[in-house]
Amino acid sequence: MRTRSHIRPRLVLASASPARRRLLQAAGIEPEVLVSGVDESGIEAASAEQLCLELARRKAQAVADRVLAAIVAGHLPPGDTLVLGCDSVLEFQGEVYGKPGDASEAFKRWQRMRGQSGVLHTGHCVIKGDARAAAVASTVVHFAEVTDDEIAAYVATGEPLNVAGAFTIDGIGGAFVDRIEGNAGTVIGLSLPLLRALLADLGHSITELWSHRVEAGPAIG
């Protein structure tokens, strides 16, 4: 059976997050990475959802502008380029938690969060040329009743200082989360089901981005 030629679209991840990159790679997508450089300080919004969505939009747009300039200058080949920006925040008892400022803040956060639950929101924005699709995925996180000694040991690893909400579920902090309600990828930093939907809004299938396209096998039945 003959198949038509296919040029895989370029996906550019506007994030330095290794966790987001690993999620994409595990899903068969090898992204190019360009850090947006967007200054997140001073950006305000009416809600946690609106804040992470606005940050995702700004990050995606900053990188999309750079990609367009590189194509015009001849430094990148023309073709379909999709830019993905993401940002995560934890909504906890009416407060919005991004990355903690220092170890002391991370420790105090965990003292408040232990035995409680919060909602991790991740904003997603995909830009293709002049078109843009954006949305937020949210997952409820139930934190374990950890001790002060456990919190201190965790903060000492440095991991909580680099992530929204001062925790992860795909690293050392996974032992301190009892359960979640929703998509795990959202908590890690990127919801693959939502990405699939946003790509569809822009006229693409997520299967087009797979690094290794699988040849169709024999029919079954």
ZISUL-V219254 format. One line per field, one symbol per residue. ss: DSSP state (~ for helix, > for strand, _ for the rest). A space follows every 10 residues. Layout:
# ZISUL-V219254
ss = ???
This chain:
# ZISUL-V219254
ss = _________> >>>____~~~ ~~~~~~__>_ _>>_______ _______~~~ ~~~~~~~~~~ ~~~~~~~~~~ ~~________ >>>>>>>>>> >>__>>>_>_ __~~~~~~~~ ~~~___>>>> >>>>>>>>__ >>>>>>>>>> >>>____~~~ ~~~~~~__~~ ~~_>______ _~~~~~>>>> >__~~~~~__ _~~~~~~~~~ ~____~~~~> __________ _
